[in-house]
Amino acid sequence: MNEETKVLESFETAVLERFPDWVTPDEREGYQGLLVDPANLIDLMSSLRDELGYDHLTSLTGVDYLPDEKMEVVYHLVKSTGGPILEIKTQLPRSNPVAPSLVGLYPGAAFQEREAWDLLGIKFDGHPNLKRILMWEGFAGHPLRKDWVEAYHGEEKKPYDDRWPEGKARKIEADNPYRENVSYPEGFNPETWIPDTQELLFEGSQRFQLDDDLETEQLVVNLGPQHPSTHGVFRMVAKLEGETVVDLEPVMGYLHRNHEKIGEKNTFAMNMPYTDRLDYFCSMSNNFGYALTVEKLLGENYQPPERAQYIRVIMAELTRVLNHFMAIGFFLNDLGAYFTPALYTIKERELILDIFEAVAGSRMMCNYYRFGGVVRDLPEGMEEHIRKLVYERLPRQIDELDRYLVENEIVVARGRGVGVLTPEQAIGLSAAGPVLRASGVPYDIRRADPYSIYDRFDFDVAVRYHGDVYDRFLIRYDEIRQSIRILQQAIDGIPKGEVLANKKAYKYKMPKGEAYGRVEGPKGELGYYVVSDGTDNPWRYHVRAPSFINLTGLKQMCLGEKVADLVAILGSIDIVLGEVDR
Amino acid sequence: MADLINVIENWLNKLLLGWGASPGLTQFILQALGSVLVVLICFMIVIALIWVERKLAGRIQDRFGPNRAGPFGIFQSFADIIKIFTKEYITPQGADKVTFNIAPVLAIASVLAIWAVFPFASNVIGADVNVGVLYIVAIGSFGILAILMAGWSSNNRYALLGASRSVAMLISYEIPMVVSLLIPVLLAHSMKLSAIIDTQRPWWFILVVPTAALIFLISSMAEIGKAPFDLLEAESELVAGYHTEYSGMKFGMFYVAEFLHQFTVGALITIFFLGGWTGPMAAHWPILGVIYFFGKAFLVYLVISWIRLSLPRIRIDEMLNLNWKFLIPVSFINLIGVAVADRILLDLEPPRWLYVAVMFVLNMLILLVALYLSGKSQPALEVEEFPHRPVAVSPRTEKSSS
């Protein structure tokens, strides 16, 4: 038993001793955490939050245990003062899965509960706005339920043998002709259906009194899904009073592809390249999180060798630098700087992508990490190349950007005091990463719950104390500087040796069990929750996407601000739609 | 050969009269020919400007800019013109069709009409009206109307928002612009553009009244809606603002009007503050004057582009604050100061260089005091700082480090 599990156990025993009537340890093979009866959930959670300090609900998801006729809601809680995850589960009957909603306690649960309802059909009692979030209303069923099958359903799991009868490829879609593969929920007619947000759009032109003698009209503006500032196909329906935002409704799911369903059909190893597509700027970080999670399941034999650990850290930190350069550049773009800063930051990003291309063969979709290491060693001379970059080029460039952008009066005027999120709100809304740290909460998983070899490096947790757009902009500079410090230490300390603990494999012998692994991705906490039933394919594969959950606070930040700020605020959160919509 | 344009004009005049045309008709034909020539020159300039602007943008942004069509990509604009001509004209269903179609025409017309009174050289002047400044201000405001018409008639919320922003912005920026235009008028004792230029020999007004020149530059940048004042077409917020719904050549007309407007601002600054066509030998060789005029206008154009490419956009409330709380008071104080000083100096009759020096010092003084006061009176932005928390650390690392 290693030290980590010891600490975790001591945390769990503390909860067990405190609430012996409510919780029982989860004793299934390979499972951790505590089970609680849904009736006691709210009481338990509020006590956990108020008495034991578990104030941050990082992840909320569900699992469909079809053979047991049960649905399970899995909550992952942490203390904002650091420490490992506490896993709480509650089991519901599969025929009528109703869990109490946690939105009152943790506002950050709002989107995640909607997602669980949308994909798994778990109802949350007391949720103020429980409707579909990633799918549209005309979608029949809940796709992550194990008994839900898609229209051209062939075999249960990959690799599909029926697609290659006698070694020849056959399109299974041919069995499902067009127009016969669509089904709608009962009572749903796509011809007459009007989306909720559409109604909101038209209701906008009612007159109302602002004060005694001024009568104005509200204007509802639809920003997105095709809009230059939404960084993809994200949509905000904003109700305006003149130029001031009085209401906002984020609409997402335009890029939804049900990553998790695909993940459950794939084998464990097949999922690695799929994670690249989550946050397509930061594929290395995504790989990192997934590799860590599955290694937790696989056990001690798959601990990566020293050199691989260092390479992983180097690549992950380069990704962070790259992402923040992009975030800085495109934030300025959102402020209206006509691409000039963005192109200068993209130049630095290209240099890092060159490294990725050299090590992984691809600039963006790297697919570089493997369970137990990385797929191949650094090429000849790459260490020297990275050393030059992190010692000379990047520190110089970040100083240059600092000189030109940080003190710019327009940037300060546009960012200071705009879109403020207080520390309490940020924690409550489950914000993570730069958004959380800019609000004065120095919570960085690399320090708060170290993974890989981050505890060896000397760096500071970047933190800013105003929680506004300007601080969220500045914190990215701080983080780049800290990442460069880590990179310098890592590139100096990298040992020689193997990079993969085991043989390269297509399939892995997976033990039964579950694992939740998380890394400090550039955009925030990137978590993976994987359940294995002992077969080659994961039984459940859930991604806690930082951009998605950071968006929970968007409305909070935007109310009372101007339309122009809306764009700046969205830019300062730094979302990637590949990850939001999954 | 020194005066090419007038030589041609005289020759044509004699030719037409020789053919038996009446003097009135001859005059009309010559003037019509002149107008067509000016319009053609304007469009030719825009084609060149688009290429220069894109090349400059490329260089400022650390990339090449257009470099495929022809040497250095100089034919890029022609390719774009062909593309824009072949595109479909889309009129949205709910649009007010007449207004929708008139707006782009009006946008271009309002800019071109300004060019009617420009003195390109000592004797090449379209119409040397004695209320030239008044004419420019009046005609220049027509552009706003075009924007408002486009935004309103498109039946699009982005366009409407862009148009309503532009009205709030342009109407308020008109004030410091006109007030700072009054200063050259005051110094020249005339509203006639040729008289204003004559007064600027050899001391350009930018040396006499730099503050007025600066205010005019800022407010006219706002007038044409260039960054950092490009709120009316704020790309990241309003997609394209008032011309969101326009396509094909109708969009092209707005686009051309925009470039031309920017160049026109360059020309205006040249006339009012940079001495117009004046320069070495320009009085003897009027064709040189034309070159100087366009050269100066072009320089100002490049400065505006440079600013546009370097700065982010400011918000509408900040922009109106800048106007009402800074530009307008400063421009009025400057006007009063210059008027009083000019009156006093008129009686004292100092040498010209002393006059210029006194005016320059006065202007700079007004600007510096205004900057100092505005920096002082602006309340420091109150932003709440959250209490500092200890860094979140794992109990595991705490143990191992202790």
Interface residues (C-beta under 8 A of the other chain):
Chain A: E3 E4 V7 K79 S80 T81 G82 G83 P84 L219 V220 V221 N222 L223 H227 P228 S229 L240 E243 L332 N333 D334 L335 G336 A337 Y338 F339 T340 L343 Y344 K347 N408 I410 V411 A413 R414 R416 G417 V420 T422 P423 S439 G440 V441 P442 Y443 D444 R447 A448 D449 P450 D455 D460 V461 V463 Y465 H466 G467 D468 K562 V563 A564 D565 L566 V567
Chain B: A57 I60 Q61 D62 R63 R157 Y158 L160 L161 R165 A227 P228 D230 L231 A234 E235 S236 E237 V239 R308 L309 S310 L311 P312 R313 I314 R315 I316 D317 E318 L381 E382 V383 E384 E385 F386 P387 H388 R389 P390 V391 A392 V393 S394 P395 R396 T397 K399 S400
